[in-house]
């Protein structure tokens, strides 16, 4: 049977005899004619053993329906595939090129680096650099390799043009270690199973019959000779090899002798035999060990091991407690010392012991940063003798004798801490667990850094008085007035929307991340830009004509071929699609999501690029128009950002109706509220913000649930309607709360301490002027971190 073109289904099939003479003809409609062209379809007795089908209908490829291709022919097909897939946005490869000529092109798209590829996909890197390798004589993919990235799956075909000479270091080392593994051929008694640890290797064993030989080589004498397979697993340099050795276990006799092989274990540097590569690998390993995801743990473990090696000992009880956070196995075995804090028996370079005294630690702290330590050390005393202490706790400055109601509250907090300690201890014991704190004071030290109950009381008093210092800074720098522009911005750009986006993007470098669209567009000629704009418009029309949701659209687009009537031209041009629900997942209930806002807990103004946020603002304003009030959803125009082109589908959010700070002075219950509350506009006023800031301060230092709080402390608590309070909290609370941090306290403390004088100290050579200058630096540093972005 023969045809001129086996793939032309319309061509007649000629059936010839041994002399090459045509004896039958089979037409495309399956009719059979003899040599005289008589129709013998219904009378012939021919049996056909070859049938011509479309390639996609062939169920199996065999030597009868295929022919072997040379490596160059395979490369030719790879070039055709490459040009078809990438031809719209990469330079075409010359058809028929050899491997050498393609290498000489120096085309960056044909060059791959392991580390760069691994960042995109570890699976792809392994496939390209290990599976397809000279080490296993595999030059090209016989089938597509799937690679998952960004919730999608891509398929790669690889033809390796060139690679440097490789050493299979793992195989070399495994061969060395495996050659060292020998067992006695016959045994009666226990024997040693090799556990070679060269190159950091581990060798583990599993017995096929543990009743005769255990996994550790312990022999239980059988009644009759028994052959037991001992399986080993070698792990080294990230590689694994398994094997087995059979051992004959006899009822009597003795173990056969084992001749240990004499093996030389060259260093890895010698095996690699390339100083540059060895140094590069060493640097990569060190970098990963020190700066990788487990770097801090590795360093900590190494330091602990080094301290143990030199006989590290701690004499201070609380320092030992701190150190147990680093070394959980550490135990203090001494009874302490009046002067020495810690000691090592020797150093890495000397056998002489070294002691670290309390004076050494004090000097170290002062030399490191005297101002910051002074701030913290003096804070309680500064507050104790301040007007704020008197306002809160009266004139009695002996906190153990102070019997004011406010001080009673502080003692109650200490008592509550004790009760919580007891509760947690009993909870641990209930589940048979050891509670990590030996006493309440140990617990208090771990939680608050205090060593006595008096220090704990001071800690809570400090916490109670710090808001006074913060409030003083807020007033001193007119913080509320300086924040008004932010509040106004939050109000003017308000939105609350449920958002799903469809992103049209490019990933020409195939790193599983969108390419910079603006950069790509600007790189095109004017003519190419015009072509792209037309193609995008056509793509947008096709998307808008699609009659299902974004998820279905993305799935259909992904499955579509490059010849698809609707999507093919866009896939050929490199367009990719993804869809995301942008609502924010609740931190406690993963089934709950929250609408996007401009600001606040679910605000995006500082998370999204400006163009995207501006589009959400515009969509909300459009959605708020009366004619759109009844719409279930609204779809944006295409929004251009660096990530690509976004189509936004929005619905009304959790708080679609904007918060209003309006409150009429002639309202029915107006006399119940502070005068500064009244406002004819929905936008908050400065007076309202100042009132809210005052209320927030009072809420931090007083128990406002106490109906008699105003009489007790001679204060007037701001009265704000719920609707106004809700609006002020939304627009303002987030920014004012940024000032209620310890850094703001340090600004005020540094300011106060600058009015004093540092006394001379033999432990420190710095003068009073230098220490004051250090305080100024600290104040400026905290000012820069907390205040400057709002004030400068």
Secondary structure by P-SEA (a helix, b strand, c coil): ccccccccccbbbbbbcccccccbbbcccbbbbccccccccccccccccccccccccccccccccbbbbcaaaaaaaaaaaaaaacccccccccccccaaaaaacccccccccaaaaaaacaaaaaaaccccccccccccccbbbbbbcccbbbbbbbbbcccccccaaaaaaaaaaaaacccccccccccccccccccbbbbbbbbcccccccccccccccccbbbbbbbbbbbcccbbbbbbbbbbbbccccccccccccccccccccccccaaaaaaaaaaaaaaaccccaaaaaaaaaaaaaaaaaccccccaaaaaaaaaacccccccccccccccccccccccccbbbbbcaaaaaaaaaaacaaaaaaaaaaaaaaaacaaaaacccccccccccccaaaaaaaaaaaaaaaaaaaaaaaaaaaccccccccaaaaaaaccccccaaaaaaaaaaaacaaaaaaaaaaaacccccaaaaaaaaaaaccccbbbbbbbcccccccccccaaaaaaaaccaaaaaaaaaaaaaaaaaaaaccccaaaaaaaaaaccccccccaaaaaabbbbbbbcccccccccccbbbbbcccccccccccccaaaaaaaaaaaaaaaccccccccccccccccccccbbbbbbcccccccccccbbbcccccccccccccccccccccaaaaaaaaaaaaaaacccccccccccccccccccccaaaaaaaaaaccccccccccaaaaaaaaaaaaccccccccccccccaaaaaaaaaaaaaaaaaaccccccc
